[in-house]
Amino acid sequence: MKGGDVSSISPLVSFVLGAAMATVCVLFFMSASPTRRLADISAFTSGNATNDDLRLASSDNGVADGNAEVTATPAPAPAPVQAPSPWGDLEEVLRRAATKDRTVIMTQINAAWTRPGSLLDLFFESFRTGEGGVARLLEHLVIVTMDPAAYQGCQAVHRHCYFLRTSSGVDYRSEKMFMSKDYLEMMWGRNRFQQTVLELGYNFLFTDVDVMWFRDPFRHISMAADIAISSDVYMGDPYSLRNFPNGGFLFVRSSAKTIDFYRAWQQGRWRFFGKHEQDVFNLIKHDMAAKLDLAIQFLDTTYISGFCQLSKDLNKICTLHANCCVGLGAKLHDLRGVLDVWRNYTAGTPQDRRAGKFQWKLPGICIH
């Protein structure tokens, strides 16, 4: 070959050799980790991984078949949102009503007691005409209703209402006569509900709706008491178990001891079948107070009073219960008279009040 021919071919050879070397380099680079290159590019150009990206990443991590499909695990479906109960959620009602130390005041009503002019009206009036800021305690009152009509009536006048649904088959709308089968069912259901409140971690002061509130009763409940209960008959010593209790005004602190006491109380329903829950309390109080090291305070009837043992000192009385009185009509009659006297007392001069010039109207149907 002539020298001129060699010189003319050299650029072509150089070009071919250069192109071949470039091709070899590209193939070597791609063979080292082809899928990582693509995956890295995909990750760089898009913030959201696709199924293709997942297949590539799996291949790079040792999946034998590079063509195998890898399906992304779907995120769990969100839990269905439970619709709020039309009757009120108990824990929510308690949370809204409770004081900072998780204490609520509770009462229980049925439709017969919510009618205009009935016991619920008198109950509220006693708070409104009471002294020492007792009306503010209504902010912590939960009204437990026994039937839909009572719940609707409660909602019309109060913020914290709860409908206690039962499976006993009892129609709670009408008045229940004392010691009737339906009455006992209602009282024991109330007792079990109180246990539930304790189990949820709330202290409670339960008050019957036929208790008139004139002053703050909490000042007479000892901080040392696990249970503080009103007395039908008070003997003078607040910690004597000889006192006769009344469950219509009852304070209980939530603790393992008081929950155990309520369990024994519920069991006593069957041990002493046919007994009122208040009578069973009286029957088990000695054994359970000793067994659980339970401090039971019986409240002085001078301050936490009732028709059974009436306080006649209006300067000291905090609450007045229409106990020892059977029948809605009789309770309404006497409690209206009580409120009349109380209104006159609060309108009186300090001198007349101190002189004791205001006394209950005696006798009434029950009050004496």
C-alpha positions as CSV (number, residue, x, y, z in Angstrom):
1,M,0.0,0.0,0.0
2,K,1.3,3.4,-0.8
3,G,2.1,6.0,1.8
4,G,-0.7,8.3,0.6
5,D,-3.3,5.7,1.0
6,V,-2.2,4.9,4.6
7,S,-2.4,8.5,5.6
8,S,-5.9,8.9,4.1
9,I,-7.2,5.8,6.0
10,S,-5.8,6.8,9.4
11,P,-8.6,9.3,10.3
12,L,-11.3,6.7,9.4
13,V,-9.6,4.1,11.6
14,S,-9.3,6.5,14.5
15,F,-13.0,7.4,14.2
16,V,-14.1,3.7,14.2
17,L,-11.8,2.8,17.1
18,G,-13.0,5.7,19.1
19,A,-16.7,4.9,18.5
20,A,-16.0,1.2,19.5
21,M,-14.3,2.3,22.7
22,A,-17.2,4.6,23.6
23,T,-19.7,1.8,23.0
24,V,-17.7,-0.6,25.2
25,C,-17.7,1.9,28.0
26,V,-21.5,2.5,27.8
27,L,-22.2,-1.2,27.8
28,F,-19.9,-1.8,30.8
29,F,-21.5,1.0,32.7
30,M,-25.0,-0.3,32.1
31,S,-24.0,-3.9,32.9
32,A,-22.7,-2.9,36.3
33,S,-26.2,-2.0,37.6
34,P,-28.7,-1.3,34.9
35,T,-31.8,-1.1,37.1
36,R,-30.2,1.1,39.7
37,R,-29.4,3.7,37.0
38,L,-33.1,3.7,35.9
39,A,-34.4,3.7,39.4
40,D,-32.1,6.6,40.4
41,I,-33.3,8.6,37.4
42,S,-36.9,7.8,38.1
43,A,-36.4,8.8,41.8
44,F,-34.8,12.0,40.7
45,T,-37.4,13.0,38.2
46,S,-40.5,12.1,40.2
47,G,-41.3,12.3,43.9
48,N,-43.9,9.5,43.7
49,A,-42.7,5.9,43.2
50,T,-44.6,3.8,40.6
51,N,-45.1,0.1,40.4
52,D,-42.3,0.0,37.7
53,D,-40.0,1.7,40.3
54,L,-40.9,-1.0,42.8
55,R,-40.1,-3.8,40.3
56,L,-36.7,-2.2,39.5
57,A,-35.8,-1.8,43.2
58,S,-36.8,-5.4,44.0
59,S,-34.7,-6.7,41.0
60,D,-31.7,-4.7,42.3
61,N,-32.2,-6.3,45.8
62,G,-31.8,-9.9,44.6
63,V,-35.1,-10.9,43.1
64,A,-34.2,-13.9,40.8
65,D,-36.7,-13.1,38.0
66,G,-36.1,-9.6,36.7
67,N,-39.5,-9.7,35.0
68,A,-41.5,-10.7,38.1
69,E,-44.2,-8.4,39.1
70,V,-43.9,-6.9,42.6
71,T,-47.2,-5.4,43.9
72,A,-47.1,-2.6,46.5
73,T,-48.9,-3.5,49.7
74,P,-51.9,-1.2,50.0
75,A,-52.2,1.1,53.0
76,P,-54.8,-0.2,55.5
77,A,-58.2,1.4,55.1
78,P,-59.0,4.0,57.8
79,A,-61.2,2.9,60.6
80,P,-64.8,3.8,60.0
81,V,-65.8,6.9,61.9
82,Q,-68.6,6.0,64.4
83,A,-71.6,8.2,64.2
84,P,-72.2,10.0,67.5
85,S,-75.0,8.5,69.5
86,P,-78.2,10.5,69.4
87,W,-78.5,9.9,73.2
88,G,-75.1,11.3,74.2
89,D,-71.9,9.5,74.7
90,L,-71.3,8.8,78.4
91,E,-67.6,9.4,78.5
92,E,-68.0,12.7,76.5
93,V,-70.8,13.8,78.8
94,L,-68.7,13.1,81.9
95,R,-65.7,14.8,80.5
96,R,-67.6,18.0,79.7
97,A,-69.3,18.1,83.1
98,A,-66.4,17.1,85.4
99,T,-64.4,19.4,87.7
100,K,-60.7,19.5,87.4
101,D,-60.4,16.6,89.9
102,R,-62.8,14.5,87.8
103,T,-65.9,14.9,90.0
104,V,-69.4,15.0,88.6
105,I,-72.8,15.6,90.2
106,M,-75.5,13.2,89.0
107,T,-79.2,12.9,89.2
108,Q,-81.6,10.5,87.6
109,I,-85.1,11.2,86.2
110,N,-87.9,9.7,84.1
111,A,-90.6,11.4,82.1
112,A,-93.0,11.8,85.1
113,W,-90.4,14.0,86.8
114,T,-89.7,16.3,83.9
115,R,-93.2,17.6,83.2
116,P,-93.6,21.4,83.8
117,G,-94.1,22.0,87.5
118,S,-92.7,18.6,88.5
119,L,-89.6,17.7,90.5
120,L,-87.0,18.8,88.0
121,D,-88.4,22.3,88.0
122,L,-88.2,22.4,91.8
123,F,-84.8,21.0,91.8
124,F,-83.5,23.7,89.5
125,E,-85.3,26.4,91.4
126,S,-83.5,25.4,94.6
127,F,-80.1,25.9,92.9
128,R,-81.2,29.3,91.5
129,T,-82.4,30.6,94.9
130,G,-79.6,29.0,96.9
131,E,-76.7,30.9,98.5
132,G,-73.0,30.9,98.3
133,G,-72.8,30.3,94.6
134,V,-74.5,27.0,94.7
135,A,-76.0,27.7,91.3
136,R,-72.6,27.3,89.7
137,L,-72.6,23.6,90.6
138,L,-75.2,23.1,87.9
139,E,-72.3,23.3,85.4
140,H,-71.1,19.9,86.8
141,L,-74.5,18.2,86.9
142,V,-75.2,15.2,84.6
143,I,-78.9,14.4,84.3
144,V,-79.3,10.6,83.6
145,T,-82.6,10.0,81.9
146,M,-84.4,6.7,81.9
147,D,-86.6,7.1,78.7
148,P,-86.5,9.1,75.4
149,A,-89.1,11.6,76.6
150,A,-87.1,12.4,79.7
151,Y,-84.0,12.8,77.6
152,Q,-85.7,15.3,75.2
153,G,-87.1,17.2,78.2
154,C,-83.6,17.3,79.7
155,Q,-82.1,18.7,76.6
156,A,-84.6,21.5,76.6
157,V,-83.4,22.8,79.9
158,H,-79.9,21.5,80.6
159,R,-76.5,21.0,78.9
160,H,-75.3,17.6,80.2
161,C,-77.9,14.9,79.5
162,Y,-77.4,11.2,79.1
163,F,-80.0,8.5,78.2
164,L,-79.3,5.3,80.2
165,R,-80.6,2.5,77.9
166,T,-81.5,-0.7,79.7
167,S,-82.4,-4.2,78.5
168,S,-84.7,-5.0,81.5
169,G,-87.9,-4.4,79.5
170,V,-89.2,-2.0,82.1
171,D,-91.1,1.1,80.9
172,Y,-89.5,3.9,82.9
173,R,-91.7,6.7,81.7
174,S,-94.3,6.6,84.6
175,E,-93.9,6.9,88.3
176,K,-92.7,3.7,90.0
177,M,-94.3,2.9,93.3
178,F,-91.8,2.4,96.2
179,M,-90.6,-1.3,96.5
180,S,-92.5,-2.4,93.4
181,K,-90.7,-4.8,91.1
182,D,-90.1,-2.0,88.5
183,Y,-88.9,0.3,91.3
184,L,-86.3,-2.2,92.5
185,E,-85.2,-2.8,88.9
186,M,-84.7,1.0,88.5
187,M,-82.8,1.4,91.8
188,W,-80.4,-1.5,91.1
189,G,-79.9,-0.3,87.5
190,R,-78.9,3.1,89.0
191,N,-76.5,1.4,91.3
192,R,-74.8,-0.5,88.4
193,F,-74.6,2.8,86.5
194,Q,-72.8,4.4,89.4
195,Q,-70.3,1.6,89.4
196,T,-69.6,2.2,85.7
197,V,-68.9,5.9,86.4
198,L,-66.3,4.8,89.1
199,E,-64.8,2.4,86.6
200,L,-64.3,5.2,84.1
201,G,-62.3,7.0,86.8
202,Y,-64.8,9.7,87.9
203,N,-65.8,10.6,91.4
204,F,-69.5,11.4,91.8
205,L,-72.0,13.0,94.1
206,F,-75.3,11.4,93.4
207,T,-78.4,13.3,94.4
208,D,-82.1,12.3,94.0
209,V,-84.1,14.9,92.1
210,D,-86.3,15.5,95.2
211,V,-83.3,16.9,97.1
212,M,-83.4,20.7,97.4
213,W,-79.9,22.4,97.2
214,F,-79.6,25.6,99.2
215,R,-75.9,25.8,99.9
216,D,-72.7,23.9,98.7
217,P,-72.7,20.5,100.5
218,F,-69.1,19.6,99.5
219,R,-67.7,21.5,102.4
220,H,-69.2,18.9,104.7
221,I,-67.7,15.9,102.9
222,S,-64.5,14.8,104.5
223,M,-61.4,14.5,102.3
224,A,-60.6,11.3,104.2
225,A,-63.9,9.6,103.2
226,D,-64.0,7.0,100.5
227,I,-67.8,7.1,100.6
228,A,-70.0,9.8,102.2
229,I,-73.7,9.1,102.4
230,S,-76.7,10.9,103.8
231,S,-78.5,9.6,106.8
232,D,-82.1,8.7,107.5
233,V,-81.1,8.7,111.1
234,Y,-77.9,10.3,112.3
235,M,-76.5,9.2,115.7
236,G,-73.9,12.0,116.1
237,D,-70.7,10.2,115.0
238,P,-70.0,10.6,111.3
239,Y,-67.9,7.4,111.1
240,S,-70.2,5.2,113.2
241,L,-71.7,2.3,111.2
242,R,-74.7,2.5,113.5
243,N,-76.0,5.4,111.5
244,F,-78.8,4.6,109.0
245,P,-77.8,5.5,105.4
246,N,-79.9,7.0,102.6
247,G,-78.6,6.4,99.0
248,G,-80.4,9.4,97.7
249,F,-77.4,11.6,98.5
250,L,-74.2,9.8,98.0
251,F,-70.6,10.8,97.3
252,V,-68.0,8.2,96.2
253,R,-64.4,8.6,95.2
254,S,-63.2,6.4,92.3
255,S,-60.6,3.9,93.6
256,A,-60.0,0.1,93.5
257,K,-61.6,-0.1,97.0
258,T,-64.8,1.6,96.1
259,I,-65.2,-0.3,92.9
260,D,-64.7,-3.6,94.9
261,F,-67.4,-2.3,97.3
262,Y,-69.8,-1.7,94.4
263,R,-69.2,-5.2,93.1
264,A,-70.0,-6.7,96.5
265,W,-73.1,-4.4,96.7
266,Q,-74.3,-5.7,93.3
267,Q,-73.8,-9.3,94.5
268,G,-75.8,-8.4,97.6
269,R,-78.8,-7.9,95.4
270,W,-79.0,-11.7,94.9
271,R,-77.8,-12.6,98.4
272,F,-80.6,-10.6,99.9
273,F,-83.1,-11.0,97.1
274,G,-86.0,-8.5,97.0
275,K,-84.2,-5.9,99.1
276,H,-83.8,-2.3,98.2
277,E,-80.2,-1.3,97.4
278,Q,-80.2,1.0,100.4
279,D,-81.1,-1.9,102.7
280,V,-78.3,-4.0,101.2
281,F,-75.8,-1.2,101.8
282,N,-76.9,-1.3,105.4
283,L,-76.4,-5.1,105.5
284,I,-72.9,-5.2,104.0
285,K,-71.4,-2.0,105.4
286,H,-69.8,-3.7,108.5
287,D,-68.1,-6.5,106.7
288,M,-67.0,-4.5,103.6
289,A,-65.7,-1.5,105.6
290,A,-63.4,-3.9,107.5
291,K,-62.4,-6.0,104.6
292,L,-61.6,-3.1,102.3
293,D,-60.4,-0.7,105.0
294,L,-63.1,1.6,103.7
295,A,-63.8,5.0,105.3
296,I,-67.6,5.6,105.2
297,Q,-68.8,9.0,106.4
298,F,-72.4,9.5,107.4
299,L,-73.5,13.0,106.8
300,D,-74.8,15.1,109.6
301,T,-78.6,15.8,109.2
302,T,-78.0,19.3,110.5
303,Y,-76.5,20.2,107.1
304,I,-77.5,17.3,104.8
305,S,-81.1,16.9,105.9
306,G,-84.3,15.2,105.0
307,F,-87.9,14.7,106.1
308,C,-86.8,11.6,108.1
309,Q,-84.7,13.7,110.5
310,L,-85.4,17.3,109.8
311,S,-83.0,20.2,110.4
312,K,-84.9,23.2,111.5
313,D,-81.9,25.6,111.4
314,L,-82.2,27.4,108.0
315,N,-78.8,29.2,108.8
316,K,-77.0,25.8,108.5
317,I,-78.9,23.6,106.1
318,C,-77.3,22.8,102.8
319,T,-79.7,20.2,101.3
320,L,-83.1,18.9,102.1
321,H,-84.3,15.6,100.9
322,A,-88.0,14.5,100.6
323,N,-87.2,11.1,102.1
324,C,-89.6,9.1,104.3
325,C,-92.2,10.3,101.8
326,V,-94.0,8.1,99.4
327,G,-95.7,9.3,96.2
328,L,-94.9,12.0,93.7
329,G,-97.9,14.2,94.7
330,A,-96.9,14.2,98.4
331,K,-93.3,15.1,97.5
332,L,-94.4,18.0,95.2
333,H,-96.8,19.4,97.8
334,D,-94.2,19.5,100.7
335,L,-91.3,20.7,98.6
336,R,-93.2,23.6,97.2
337,G,-93.9,24.6,100.8
338,V,-90.2,24.2,101.5
339,L,-89.2,26.5,98.7
340,D,-91.8,29.1,99.7
341,V,-90.2,29.3,103.2
342,W,-86.7,29.4,101.7
343,R,-87.6,32.3,99.4
344,N,-88.9,34.2,102.4
345,Y,-85.8,33.4,104.4
346,T,-83.4,34.7,101.6
347,A,-85.5,37.9,101.3
348,G,-85.3,38.5,105.1
349,T,-83.0,40.8,106.9
350,P,-79.8,39.4,108.4
351,Q,-81.1,40.2,111.9
352,D,-84.3,38.2,111.3
353,R,-82.4,35.3,109.8
354,R,-80.0,35.1,112.7
355,A,-82.9,35.3,115.1
356,G,-84.4,32.2,113.6
357,K,-87.7,33.8,112.6
358,F,-88.1,31.5,109.6
359,Q,-89.3,28.0,110.1
360,W,-90.6,25.2,107.8
361,K,-94.4,24.9,107.4
362,L,-95.3,22.0,109.6
363,P,-96.9,19.6,109.4
364,G,-97.1,18.8,105.7
365,I,-98.1,15.6,104.1
366,C,-94.7,14.1,104.9
367,I,-92.6,16.8,106.5
368,H,-93.1,17.0,110.3
